[in-house]
């Protein structure tokens, strides 16, 4: 019988629940906690926290809240902080999620810019800064970091505004709080920019969380895609990063948990 691989566990790893949504959360948590080296299942809402606690896990990145404005749902990827008219609805629901995240002892809460929809990037940057500054006092008081996700606008999220690292960095500078960071999604930024390791080295102080997936396709971190994750993870660790690496790929094969275990092993350097 093959001897189980001894884990280094030098970087804390997490898994994004939506990628494995064909199985019950309880099943995913049990597998993650049972010798896979995972510390977290993420992108969950507060009502899911008891299931995490049952398995001794945390939620390294809490999912965004949503609100209604004129019958439309806001707070998710397409409609969010780059619109001034959404701020009065977003601020109270984000404050509620900040409190729930802090009460659970979890570190991060995700947010999004929203789509351009004809708006200039400069105007969207200004609007996001105005809105996010309103929730920073509570984030600072509670010790929770709000992370705005960098997504690609070429393949998966057409017209999304926060699609370049430098735009996100400028937003962090304008908000001026250590409680606003970037969620640097390696898959998305490989599509938009490439130069992943150099970008991480240059801007690591603005990054609060990382996500993975293979390019192209957003599937396994295997030899059928172009990113060499061991080198990327080493570069992340070389910056002194103490946070989590979230596995966010969509498994294609018949055994999704085996694919997850393989990805965890690849990133365990």
VEXDREN-2710 file (C-alpha; in Angstrom, 1 decimal):
% VEXDREN-2710
k/r/px/py/pz
1/UNK/0.0/0.0/0.0
2/UNK/1.3/3.5/-0.9
3/UNK/2.3/5.5/2.1
4/UNK/0.2/8.7/2.6
5/UNK/1.9/11.8/1.5
6/UNK/3.3/13.8/4.4
7/UNK/2.1/17.4/4.2
8/UNK/4.2/20.5/4.8
9/UNK/1.2/22.8/5.5
10/UNK/3.4/25.9/5.1
11/UNK/0.4/27.7/3.5
12/UNK/-3.1/27.5/4.8
13/UNK/-5.5/26.1/2.1
14/UNK/-9.2/26.6/1.6
15/UNK/-11.8/25.4/-0.9
16/UNK/-14.6/27.4/-2.5
17/UNK/-17.9/25.7/-1.9
18/UNK/-19.6/26.7/-5.2
19/UNK/-17.1/24.6/-7.2
20/UNK/-18.4/21.5/-5.4
21/UNK/-22.0/22.4/-5.1
22/UNK/-23.2/19.1/-6.4
23/UNK/-22.4/17.6/-3.0
24/UNK/-23.9/18.7/0.4
25/UNK/-21.9/21.2/2.3
26/UNK/-21.6/18.7/5.2
27/UNK/-20.0/16.2/2.9
28/UNK/-17.5/18.7/1.5
29/UNK/-16.6/19.9/5.0
30/UNK/-16.1/16.3/6.3
31/UNK/-13.8/15.5/3.4
32/UNK/-11.9/18.8/3.7
33/UNK/-11.3/18.3/7.5
34/UNK/-10.4/14.6/7.2
35/UNK/-6.8/14.6/6.3
36/UNK/-6.9/16.7/3.2
37/UNK/-5.0/19.6/4.7
38/UNK/-7.7/22.1/4.4
39/UNK/-8.5/24.6/7.1
40/UNK/-11.5/26.4/5.5
41/UNK/-14.5/26.1/3.2
42/UNK/-15.2/29.6/1.8
43/UNK/-17.7/31.8/0.0
44/UNK/-20.4/30.8/2.4
45/UNK/-23.1/32.8/4.2
46/UNK/-23.5/33.2/7.9
47/UNK/-26.2/30.6/8.1
48/UNK/-23.6/28.0/7.0
49/UNK/-21.2/28.8/9.8
50/UNK/-22.6/26.1/12.2
51/UNK/-21.8/23.4/9.6
52/UNK/-18.2/24.7/9.5
53/UNK/-17.9/24.7/13.3
54/UNK/-19.1/21.1/13.4
55/UNK/-16.0/20.1/11.4
56/UNK/-13.5/22.4/13.0
57/UNK/-13.3/24.6/9.9
58/UNK/-13.4/28.3/9.3
59/UNK/-14.7/30.4/6.4
60/UNK/-11.6/32.2/5.1
61/UNK/-13.7/34.4/2.8
62/UNK/-17.3/35.1/3.7
63/UNK/-19.7/35.6/0.7
64/UNK/-21.1/39.0/0.0
65/UNK/-24.5/40.1/1.3
66/UNK/-27.1/41.4/-1.2
67/UNK/-29.7/44.2/-1.1
68/UNK/-32.6/45.3/-3.3
69/UNK/-32.6/48.6/-5.1
70/UNK/-35.5/49.3/-7.4
71/UNK/-36.3/45.6/-7.6
72/UNK/-32.8/44.7/-8.6
73/UNK/-30.4/42.6/-6.5
74/UNK/-27.2/44.5/-5.8
75/UNK/-23.9/43.5/-4.1
76/UNK/-23.0/40.7/-6.4
77/UNK/-20.6/40.8/-9.3
78/UNK/-22.5/42.9/-11.9
79/UNK/-24.1/45.5/-9.6
80/UNK/-22.1/46.7/-6.7
81/UNK/-19.9/49.5/-5.3
82/UNK/-19.2/51.5/-8.5
83/UNK/-22.7/52.9/-8.4
84/UNK/-23.4/55.7/-6.0
85/UNK/-27.1/54.9/-6.0
86/UNK/-26.4/51.5/-4.5
87/UNK/-24.4/52.7/-1.5
88/UNK/-27.2/53.4/0.9
89/UNK/-28.5/49.9/0.4
90/UNK/-25.1/48.2/0.5
91/UNK/-23.7/49.9/3.6
92/UNK/-26.1/48.4/6.1
93/UNK/-26.1/44.9/4.7
94/UNK/-22.3/44.9/4.6
95/UNK/-22.1/46.2/8.2
96/UNK/-24.4/43.3/9.2
97/UNK/-22.1/40.8/7.4
98/UNK/-19.0/42.4/9.0
99/UNK/-20.5/41.9/12.4
100/UNK/-21.4/38.3/11.6
101/UNK/-17.9/37.6/10.2
102/UNK/-16.3/39.1/13.3
103/UNK/-18.6/37.3/15.7
104/UNK/-17.6/34.0/14.1
105/UNK/-13.9/34.9/14.3
106/UNK/-13.4/34.8/10.5
107/UNK/-10.9/37.1/8.7
108/UNK/-12.4/38.3/5.4
109/UNK/-15.5/39.4/3.6
110/UNK/-15.7/39.6/-0.2
111/UNK/-16.9/42.5/-2.3
112/UNK/-17.1/43.4/-6.0
113/UNK/-16.8/46.6/-8.1
114/UNK/-19.8/45.9/-10.4
115/UNK/-19.8/46.1/-14.2
116/UNK/-18.9/49.2/-16.2
117/UNK/-22.2/49.5/-18.0
118/UNK/-20.9/52.6/-19.8
119/UNK/-19.1/54.1/-16.8
120/UNK/-15.5/55.1/-17.1
121/UNK/-12.9/53.3/-15.0
122/UNK/-11.9/56.6/-13.4
123/UNK/-15.5/57.3/-12.3
124/UNK/-16.0/53.8/-11.0
125/UNK/-12.8/54.0/-9.0
126/UNK/-14.0/57.2/-7.4
127/UNK/-17.4/55.8/-6.6
128/UNK/-16.0/52.6/-5.2
129/UNK/-13.7/54.5/-2.9
130/UNK/-16.6/56.7/-1.7
131/UNK/-18.7/53.7/-0.8
132/UNK/-16.1/51.5/0.7
133/UNK/-14.8/54.3/2.9
134/UNK/-18.2/54.2/4.6
135/UNK/-17.8/50.6/5.9
136/UNK/-14.1/50.9/6.8
137/UNK/-14.6/52.3/10.3
138/UNK/-16.6/49.2/11.3
139/UNK/-14.2/46.8/9.5
140/UNK/-11.3/48.4/11.4
141/UNK/-13.1/48.2/14.7
142/UNK/-14.0/44.6/14.2
143/UNK/-10.7/43.5/12.6
144/UNK/-12.3/42.1/9.4
145/UNK/-10.7/42.7/6.0
146/UNK/-13.0/43.5/3.1
147/UNK/-11.5/42.0/-0.1
148/UNK/-12.5/43.2/-3.6
149/UNK/-12.1/40.5/-6.1
150/UNK/-10.1/40.9/-9.3
151/UNK/-12.0/39.1/-12.1
152/UNK/-11.4/38.7/-15.8
153/UNK/-13.7/40.6/-18.2
154/UNK/-12.5/38.7/-21.3
155/UNK/-14.0/35.2/-20.7
156/UNK/-16.1/34.9/-17.6
157/UNK/-17.4/38.3/-16.4
158/UNK/-17.8/40.5/-19.4
159/UNK/-17.7/44.3/-18.6
160/UNK/-16.6/43.8/-15.0
161/UNK/-14.7/46.8/-13.8
162/UNK/-12.1/45.6/-11.3
163/UNK/-10.3/43.5/-13.9
164/UNK/-6.8/44.8/-13.5
165/UNK/-4.4/44.6/-10.5
166/UNK/-3.3/48.2/-10.8
167/UNK/-6.9/49.5/-10.8
168/UNK/-7.5/47.5/-7.6
169/UNK/-4.3/48.8/-6.0
170/UNK/-5.3/52.3/-6.8
171/UNK/-8.6/51.7/-5.1
172/UNK/-6.8/50.4/-2.0
173/UNK/-4.7/53.5/-1.9
174/UNK/-7.6/55.9/-2.2
175/UNK/-9.6/54.2/0.5
176/UNK/-6.5/54.3/2.7
177/UNK/-7.3/51.5/5.1
178/UNK/-5.5/48.3/5.9
179/UNK/-8.9/46.7/6.1
180/UNK/-9.4/46.9/2.3
181/UNK/-7.4/44.4/0.3
182/UNK/-7.5/42.7/-3.0
183/UNK/-8.6/39.1/-3.6
184/UNK/-6.0/38.2/-6.2
185/UNK/-7.6/35.4/-8.4
186/UNK/-4.6/33.8/-10.2
187/UNK/-6.9/32.3/-12.8
188/UNK/-8.6/35.6/-13.7
189/UNK/-5.4/37.6/-13.7
190/UNK/-3.5/35.2/-15.8
191/UNK/-6.2/35.7/-18.4
192/UNK/-6.2/39.5/-18.1
193/UNK/-2.5/40.3/-17.5
194/UNK/-0.2/37.2/-17.1
195/UNK/3.0/38.1/-15.3
196/UNK/1.5/36.5/-12.2
197/UNK/4.6/36.0/-10.0
198/UNK/6.1/39.5/-10.8
199/UNK/2.7/41.1/-10.0
200/UNK/2.4/39.3/-6.7
201/UNK/5.9/40.4/-5.7
202/UNK/5.2/44.0/-6.7
203/UNK/1.8/44.4/-5.1
204/UNK/1.7/41.8/-2.3
205/UNK/1.1/44.3/0.4
206/UNK/-2.3/45.1/-1.2
207/UNK/-3.4/41.4/-1.5
208/UNK/-5.4/39.8/1.3
209/UNK/-6.4/36.5/-0.3
210/UNK/-5.7/34.3/-3.3
211/UNK/-7.8/32.0/-5.5
212/UNK/-6.6/29.3/-7.8
213/UNK/-7.7/27.5/-11.0
214/UNK/-6.2/26.1/-14.2
215/UNK/-5.9/28.3/-17.3
216/UNK/-7.7/27.9/-19.7
217/UNK/-11.0/26.4/-18.6
218/UNK/-11.0/27.0/-14.8
219/UNK/-10.4/23.3/-14.1
220/UNK/-7.9/21.2/-12.3
221/UNK/-4.3/22.5/-11.5
222/UNK/-2.9/19.7/-13.6
223/UNK/-0.6/19.3/-16.6
224/UNK/-3.4/20.2/-19.0
225/UNK/-3.2/23.9/-18.2
226/UNK/-0.5/26.6/-18.4
227/UNK/0.1/27.7/-14.8
228/UNK/2.9/26.1/-12.7
229/UNK/1.3/26.4/-9.2
230/UNK/4.3/25.2/-7.1
231/UNK/6.3/28.2/-8.3
232/UNK/3.4/30.6/-7.8
233/UNK/2.7/29.4/-4.2
234/UNK/6.4/29.7/-3.4
235/UNK/6.4/33.3/-4.6
236/UNK/3.3/34.0/-2.4
237/UNK/5.0/32.5/0.6
238/UNK/8.2/34.4/-0.1
239/UNK/6.3/37.7/0.4
240/UNK/5.6/36.6/4.0
241/UNK/1.9/36.0/3.3
242/UNK/0.0/34.6/6.3
243/UNK/-3.4/34.2/4.8
244/UNK/-5.3/31.5/2.9
245/UNK/-5.1/30.1/-0.6
246/UNK/-8.5/29.2/-1.8
247/UNK/-8.9/26.4/-4.4
248/UNK/-11.6/27.7/-6.8
249/UNK/-11.4/25.3/-9.8
250/UNK/-14.3/23.3/-11.3
251/UNK/-13.4/19.6/-11.4
252/UNK/-14.1/17.8/-14.6
253/UNK/-13.4/14.2/-13.7
254/UNK/-15.6/11.6/-12.0
255/UNK/-14.0/12.1/-8.5
256/UNK/-14.1/15.8/-7.6
257/UNK/-12.7/15.1/-4.1
258/UNK/-9.7/13.3/-5.6
259/UNK/-9.1/16.4/-7.9
260/UNK/-9.3/18.6/-4.8
261/UNK/-6.8/16.5/-2.9
262/UNK/-4.4/16.6/-5.9
263/UNK/-4.7/20.4/-6.1
264/UNK/-4.0/20.7/-2.4
265/UNK/-0.9/18.5/-2.8
266/UNK/0.3/20.6/-5.8
267/UNK/0.1/23.8/-3.7
268/UNK/1.6/22.2/-0.6
269/UNK/5.2/23.3/-1.2
END
